[in-house]
Amino acid sequence: MNAPVTTQQGVRVTVRGLRRSFLGQPVLKGLNFEVDRGEIFVVMGPSGSGKSVLLKHIIGLETPDEGEILIEGESIQSPGVMDKYRMAMVFQSGALFNSLTVGENVGLYLSEHRLQAADEIARIVTEKLEIVGLKGQEDRSPSELSGGMKKRVAIARALVIEPQLILYDEPTSELDPLMAVTIGDEVIKLNRRIRVTSIVVTHDRDLAFGIADRIALMADGQILTVGKPEEVKSNPHPQIQKFLTADFNLNKERTPL
Protein backbone atom coordinates (compact mmCIF):
# COMPACT_ATOMS: atom_id res chain seq x y z
CA MET A 1 0.00 0.00 0.00
CA ASN A 2 1.41 3.38 -0.95
CA ALA A 3 1.74 6.20 1.56
CA PRO A 4 -1.02 8.78 1.20
CA VAL A 5 -0.50 11.79 -1.01
CA THR A 6 -0.94 15.15 0.67
CA THR A 7 -2.11 18.31 -1.04
CA GLN A 8 -0.28 20.96 0.96
CA GLN A 9 0.92 24.06 -0.83
CA GLY A 10 4.54 25.12 -1.06
CA VAL A 11 5.52 28.70 -0.32
CA ARG A 12 7.07 31.47 -2.39
CA VAL A 13 10.53 32.62 -1.23
CA THR A 14 12.01 35.99 -2.20
CA VAL A 15 15.60 37.09 -1.55
CA ARG A 16 16.23 40.83 -1.88
CA GLY A 17 19.60 42.60 -1.70
CA LEU A 18 21.07 40.04 0.69
CA ARG A 19 24.50 40.98 2.02
CA ARG A 20 26.60 39.38 4.74
CA SER A 21 30.21 39.77 5.82
CA PHE A 22 32.27 37.86 8.35
CA LEU A 23 35.22 39.61 10.00
CA GLY A 24 34.99 42.30 7.34
CA GLN A 25 35.11 39.80 4.49
CA PRO A 26 32.05 39.93 2.18
CA VAL A 27 30.46 36.50 1.72
CA LEU A 28 27.06 37.40 0.23
CA LYS A 29 27.15 40.40 -2.11
CA GLY A 30 23.64 41.62 -2.80
CA LEU A 31 21.73 38.48 -3.82
CA ASN A 32 18.35 38.80 -5.54
CA PHE A 33 16.07 35.96 -6.71
CA GLU A 34 12.61 34.46 -6.23
CA VAL A 35 11.57 30.83 -5.81
CA ASP A 36 8.06 29.91 -6.95
CA ARG A 37 5.63 27.79 -4.97
CA GLY A 38 6.25 24.08 -5.48
CA GLU A 39 9.46 24.66 -7.44
CA ILE A 40 12.72 22.73 -7.21
CA PHE A 41 15.21 25.60 -7.16
CA VAL A 42 18.88 24.66 -7.19
CA VAL A 43 21.63 26.99 -6.00
CA MET A 44 24.78 25.68 -7.65
CA GLY A 45 28.36 26.80 -7.55
CA PRO A 46 31.90 25.95 -6.48
CA SER A 47 32.93 25.44 -2.86
CA GLY A 48 33.30 28.72 -1.01
CA SER A 49 30.85 30.62 -3.21
CA GLY A 50 28.46 31.34 -0.32
CA LYS A 51 25.79 28.71 -1.01
CA SER A 52 25.55 27.24 2.49
CA VAL A 53 25.64 30.68 4.11
CA LEU A 54 22.69 31.66 1.91
CA LEU A 55 20.80 28.56 3.04
CA LYS A 56 21.35 29.40 6.71
CA HIS A 57 19.92 32.86 6.09
CA ILE A 58 16.80 31.47 4.41
CA ILE A 59 16.01 29.21 7.35
CA GLY A 60 16.78 31.95 9.86
CA LEU A 61 19.99 30.58 11.36
CA GLU A 62 21.88 33.70 10.24
CA THR A 63 20.85 37.37 10.09
CA PRO A 64 21.89 39.48 7.07
CA ASP A 65 23.81 42.74 7.31
CA GLU A 66 21.55 44.15 4.60
CA GLY A 67 18.58 42.97 2.60
CA GLU A 68 15.76 40.62 3.49
CA ILE A 69 14.19 37.24 2.89
CA LEU A 70 10.45 37.04 2.37
CA ILE A 71 8.15 34.05 2.74
CA GLU A 72 4.87 34.70 0.92
CA GLY A 73 5.75 38.40 0.93
CA GLU A 74 6.48 38.61 4.67
CA SER A 75 9.97 39.25 6.02
CA ILE A 76 11.26 36.39 8.13
CA GLN A 77 12.76 39.00 10.44
CA SER A 78 9.28 40.25 11.37
CA PRO A 79 7.91 38.85 14.65
CA GLY A 80 5.91 35.64 14.26
CA VAL A 81 6.55 35.11 10.54
CA MET A 82 8.84 32.10 10.97
CA ASP A 83 6.17 30.45 13.12
CA LYS A 84 3.53 30.78 10.39
CA TYR A 85 5.26 28.51 7.88
CA ARG A 86 6.57 24.97 8.14
CA MET A 87 10.20 24.78 7.07
CA ALA A 88 12.64 21.89 7.33
CA MET A 89 16.32 21.47 6.55
CA VAL A 90 18.18 18.34 5.44
CA PHE A 91 21.74 18.85 6.62
CA GLN A 92 24.79 17.79 4.63
CA SER A 93 25.81 15.19 7.21
CA GLY A 94 22.26 13.93 7.82
CA ALA A 95 22.70 14.93 11.50
CA LEU A 96 21.16 11.74 12.89
CA PHE A 97 21.57 10.78 16.54
CA ASN A 98 23.41 7.45 16.82
CA SER A 99 21.99 6.92 20.31
CA LEU A 100 18.46 6.73 18.82
CA THR A 101 16.92 4.25 16.43
CA VAL A 102 15.89 5.28 12.93
CA GLY A 103 12.27 5.53 14.07
CA GLU A 104 13.19 7.62 17.10
CA ASN A 105 15.25 9.96 14.91
CA VAL A 106 12.38 10.46 12.48
CA GLY A 107 9.80 11.04 15.22
CA LEU A 108 12.04 13.12 17.47
CA TYR A 109 10.35 16.47 16.85
CA LEU A 110 6.90 15.06 17.59
CA SER A 111 7.98 13.23 20.73
CA GLU A 112 10.15 16.05 22.11
CA HIS A 113 7.30 18.54 21.77
CA ARG A 114 4.68 15.97 22.79
CA LEU A 115 2.57 16.80 19.76
CA GLN A 116 1.11 13.32 19.30
CA ALA A 117 0.43 10.17 21.29
CA ALA A 118 3.06 7.42 20.97
CA ASP A 119 0.96 5.22 18.68
CA GLU A 120 0.21 8.15 16.36
CA ILE A 121 3.91 9.09 16.24
CA ALA A 122 4.71 5.48 15.28
CA ARG A 123 2.15 5.64 12.47
CA ILE A 124 3.55 8.92 11.15
CA VAL A 125 7.12 7.61 11.30
CA THR A 126 6.14 4.51 9.33
CA GLU A 127 4.36 6.66 6.74
CA LYS A 128 7.33 8.99 6.23
CA LEU A 129 9.85 6.15 6.02
CA GLU A 130 7.66 4.48 3.41
CA ILE A 131 7.68 7.66 1.33
CA VAL A 132 11.51 7.54 1.14
CA GLY A 133 11.64 3.80 0.54
CA LEU A 134 12.73 2.73 4.04
CA LYS A 135 9.63 0.99 5.35
CA GLY A 136 10.47 -1.49 8.11
CA GLN A 137 13.77 0.15 9.09
CA GLU A 138 12.41 1.80 12.27
CA ASP A 139 14.40 -0.34 14.74
CA ARG A 140 17.79 -0.09 13.06
CA SER A 141 20.61 2.07 14.36
CA PRO A 142 21.94 4.87 12.13
CA SER A 143 25.38 3.27 12.41
CA GLU A 144 24.03 0.27 10.49
CA LEU A 145 22.92 2.36 7.52
CA SER A 146 24.71 3.31 4.33
CA GLY A 147 25.34 6.98 3.57
CA GLY A 148 22.43 7.10 1.16
CA MET A 149 20.05 5.52 3.67
CA LYS A 150 21.08 8.07 6.30
CA LYS A 151 20.25 10.88 3.86
CA ARG A 152 16.82 9.36 3.24
CA VAL A 153 16.18 9.03 6.99
CA ALA A 154 17.05 12.72 7.32
CA ILE A 155 14.53 13.51 4.57
CA ALA A 156 11.87 11.42 6.34
CA ARG A 157 12.56 13.36 9.55
CA ALA A 158 12.05 16.61 7.66
CA LEU A 159 8.72 15.35 6.30
CA VAL A 160 7.30 14.75 9.78
CA ILE A 161 6.36 18.43 10.14
CA GLU A 162 4.52 18.40 6.78
CA PRO A 163 6.84 21.13 5.43
CA GLN A 164 5.92 23.80 2.94
CA LEU A 165 9.61 24.46 2.30
CA ILE A 166 12.51 21.98 2.41
CA LEU A 167 16.11 23.16 2.25
CA TYR A 168 18.79 20.63 1.21
CA ASP A 169 22.46 21.33 1.94
CA GLU A 170 24.68 19.30 -0.42
CA PRO A 171 22.37 16.24 -0.35
CA THR A 172 24.67 14.06 -2.49
CA SER A 173 27.99 14.84 -0.79
CA GLU A 174 30.05 11.74 0.07
CA LEU A 175 27.72 9.49 -1.96
CA ASP A 176 28.66 7.28 -4.89
CA PRO A 177 27.14 8.23 -8.28
CA LEU A 178 24.36 5.61 -8.14
CA MET A 179 23.23 6.65 -4.66
CA ALA A 180 23.43 10.31 -5.69
CA VAL A 181 20.93 9.54 -8.46
CA THR A 182 18.67 7.83 -5.89
CA ILE A 183 18.68 10.91 -3.67
CA GLY A 184 17.94 13.13 -6.65
CA ASP A 185 15.00 10.91 -7.54
CA GLU A 186 13.71 11.23 -3.95
CA VAL A 187 13.78 15.03 -4.18
CA ILE A 188 11.76 14.92 -7.41
CA LYS A 189 9.24 12.39 -6.06
CA LEU A 190 8.68 14.42 -2.90
CA ASN A 191 8.16 17.56 -4.93
CA ARG A 192 5.48 15.83 -7.00
CA ARG A 193 3.89 14.01 -4.06
CA ILE A 194 3.52 16.80 -1.50
CA ARG A 195 3.92 19.90 -3.70
CA VAL A 196 6.61 21.28 -1.40
CA THR A 197 8.94 24.11 -2.39
CA SER A 198 12.50 22.75 -2.49
CA ILE A 199 15.72 24.75 -2.39
CA VAL A 200 18.78 22.59 -3.04
CA VAL A 201 22.34 23.81 -2.51
CA THR A 202 24.95 21.76 -4.36
CA HIS A 203 28.15 21.78 -6.37
CA ASP A 204 27.04 18.54 -8.05
CA ARG A 205 26.37 19.48 -11.67
CA ASP A 206 24.67 16.19 -12.52
CA LEU A 207 22.25 16.55 -9.62
CA ALA A 208 21.50 20.18 -10.43
CA PHE A 209 20.68 19.60 -14.09
CA GLY A 210 18.85 16.37 -13.29
CA ILE A 211 16.32 17.75 -10.79
CA ALA A 212 16.04 21.53 -11.13
CA ASP A 213 13.11 23.51 -12.46
CA ARG A 214 15.47 26.49 -12.32
CA ILE A 215 19.09 27.00 -11.33
CA ALA A 216 20.90 29.94 -9.74
CA LEU A 217 24.63 29.74 -10.35
CA MET A 218 26.73 31.41 -7.65
CA ALA A 219 30.38 32.43 -7.60
CA ASP A 220 32.27 34.57 -5.11
CA GLY A 221 29.13 35.55 -3.19
CA GLN A 222 27.22 36.69 -6.26
CA ILE A 223 24.58 35.14 -8.50
CA LEU A 224 25.86 35.00 -12.05
CA THR A 225 22.61 33.80 -13.62
CA VAL A 226 19.17 32.36 -12.85
CA GLY A 227 17.29 30.29 -15.38
CA LYS A 228 16.03 26.95 -16.56
CA PRO A 229 18.72 24.27 -16.86
CA GLU A 230 19.04 24.63 -20.63
CA GLU A 231 19.32 28.43 -20.29
CA VAL A 232 22.14 28.11 -17.76
CA LYS A 233 23.99 25.58 -19.92
CA SER A 234 23.89 27.90 -22.93
CA ASN A 235 24.90 31.05 -21.03
CA PRO A 236 28.19 32.27 -22.58
CA HIS A 237 29.47 33.97 -19.39
CA PRO A 238 33.11 32.82 -18.98
CA GLN A 239 32.79 31.99 -15.25
CA ILE A 240 29.65 29.95 -15.91
CA GLN A 241 31.21 27.96 -18.72
CA LYS A 242 34.39 27.43 -16.70
CA PHE A 243 32.39 25.86 -13.86
CA LEU A 244 30.16 23.79 -16.13
CA THR A 245 33.00 22.39 -18.24
CA ALA A 246 35.66 21.94 -15.54
CA ASP A 247 37.07 18.41 -15.63
CA PHE A 248 40.30 16.52 -15.32
CA ASN A 249 42.30 16.45 -18.53
CA LEU A 250 42.79 12.70 -18.71
CA ASN A 251 44.51 12.92 -22.07
CA LYS A 252 47.38 15.21 -21.14
CA GLU A 253 50.83 13.72 -21.09
CA ARG A 254 52.10 12.59 -17.72
CA THR A 255 55.67 12.26 -16.52
CA PRO A 256 56.41 8.57 -15.82
CA LEU A 257 56.95 7.78 -12.15
N, C-alpha and C positions, 0 to 999 in steps of 0.2 A: 504494500500500500504506500503510495507516495505521500510525502508530507504536504499539508494543505498550503495552498497558494494564498498569500495575503494581498490586499489591494491598497496598502498604504501609499502615500504620495511622497516622493522625494522633495527636497527643498532646493530653492535657488540660492546660490552663493555668489556674492560679489566682492571682489577685492579692488580697493581704490587707493592709489597713491601710497602703497605700503612701503615703509622704510624702517630699517632696523640696523643699528651698529652695535658692535661689541668691542669695548676698550678702544673706541674711536675708529674702528675698522668697519666700513660699510659692508653689510652682508646682503641686505635686501635694498634695492635701489629704485624705489618708486614703481612697484608692480601694479598692473591694472589688468583684470580679466573677469569674466563672468562664467559661471557654470550653471547650465540649465537643469531644471528638475528632471530627475531620472537619467541623467547623462553619465557616461563613463568618461571622465576627464582626466587625462594623464599629464602629469608634469614631469617632463623628461629632461635630462641634462647630465653632464659629467659630475663626478664627485667634487664636492666643494662649491657647487654653483648656488647653494642656498635653498635647495628643494626641501630638505627636512626641517629647516628653520621656518619656512613658509607653512608647512603642515602644522607645526606646533602653534603658529599664530592662528590658523584657522580653527583649531580646536580649543583655543583659549589658554594654552599652556605658556604662551609668551605674549607680551604686550608691545605693540609697535611704537616706535619713536614718533612716526607720523603716519597718517592714513588710517583706513578703517576696513573692517570686514563686516559685511552685511549678510544676514540670513533672512531671506524673504523681505528684504528691504529694511531690516532693523539691525542696528549696530550691535555686535556681540559685546561691546563695552558698556552698553546701556543696562541698567539694573533689570534683572529678571529675564533678559532675552535668552541667555544660554539655557535657562530652565524650561523654556517653551518648546524647544526642539530636541529630538532624540538623536544624539550623535555618538558614534563609536569609532575607536581607532584600533587598527590591527598593526601592532608594533613589529619592527623588523625582526626582532629575536623571537617573536611569539609571546614572550613574557608570561609563560605558564609557571605555576607553582609546583615544583617537584614533590612537595609534601602532600599535595592533594591528588586525587584521582582525576581522570579526564572529566568525568561527570561533575565532580565538585568544582573543577576549574570553570567549566561552562556555566554552571549555576551559581557561581560565587556572588555575583551582584544581587541576585534575587534573595539568596539566603542571608547575606550580610545585612541587607536592608529589610529583611523579613517581609518581603512584598507578597509572598505566596506561601501556602502550606507546603510541607515537604513532598506530598504526593503530587501536587501540581507542579512543583519545581522539577521533579523527576520526569514528568510528562513533557514539559517544555524542553528540558535538556535532551531527551530522546528525539524530539521533533527537530531540534536544531542540528544535532549530530547527523540525523538522517539527511537533512538538506545538503550537508557537505560530504556525504558519502561515508560516514563513520558510525553508522548504526551498530549498536552492540559493543562499542568500545568504552562504555562508561566507567568500567572498573579498572581499566588499565592505568598504569603510571605514565606520566609524560616521558620518563626516562626510557620507556620501552618503545617509544614511537620514533619513526623516521622524521627527518626534517620537514618533509612535505605534510605528513600527518599532523605535526605540531602546528604548522601554519593553518591547516584546516580546522583544528580545534580552536585556535585563536579566532578564526572567522566565526565559528559557531558561538563562541562566547560573546562576540560583538552582536550577533543576531538576537540574543536573548532580550535585549531592550527594544526590539522592533524598531531599528534605527531608520531615520529619514535620510541620514548622511553617514556614509562609512569612509574613513580615511585609511589608506593603506600606505605604509612606509616600507619601500623596497620589499614587496611581498615575495619576490623570487630570489632574494639574496641567499647564497650558500646552498642553492638547490641545483641538482643536475638538470640538463635541458628537458628531459621528459617530464620530471616533476614540475618544472617551471610552467610547462604547457598545461599541466593539470590545474595548477593554481590559477592560471589565466582563464581557463574554462570555468572555474568556480566563480570568479568575479563576474563573468558574462552571465552565467546561469542565475546568480543572485540578482543581478540587475534586472533580468527579465522576469524573475519570479516575484520579487517584492517591490519592484519599481523604485528602488533606493537610488539616491544620488551617490556616485562613487568618485572620489578623488584619489588617484593612484600616483605616488611619487616613485620614480624608478630611473635607473640608468640603463635598464635592459631594453634595447631597441626592439628585439623580437616581441617582447611582451607588449610594449607600447603600441606598436603598429598592429598587433594581433587583437587587442581588446578595445582600443580607444574609439569613441565617437569623435572626440577632438583631442588635440595635443597642444600643450604649451611647451616650447623648448626654451630652457633657461641656460644662461651662461654668465658667470661672474655677477650674480645677484640681479640680473636683468632678464626680462622675457624677450627673446629674439623674434618669436613669431607664435601665433595661435591659429590653428586651423585644423581641418580634417586631415587624416593621415596622408592622403595623396597630395594635399596642398603643401604639407610640411616637407614631404619627400622632394617635391619639385621646386622648393624655394631655393633660389640661387645664392643666398647669403653665404659668404665664405665660411663663417663659423659654423653655420648649420650643416653645410656639406662636409666640413671637416669632421664633425661629430658623427654624422650618419655614415660616412665611408671609412672611418678609422678602422684599421685592421692590421694584423701582423703581416709583414711582407715575407711570405713563406718561400718566395722564389729568389730572394736576394742571396748572393754568394756568401758563404760562411767560411771563416778561417778554420781549417782542420784543427782539432784538439791534439 
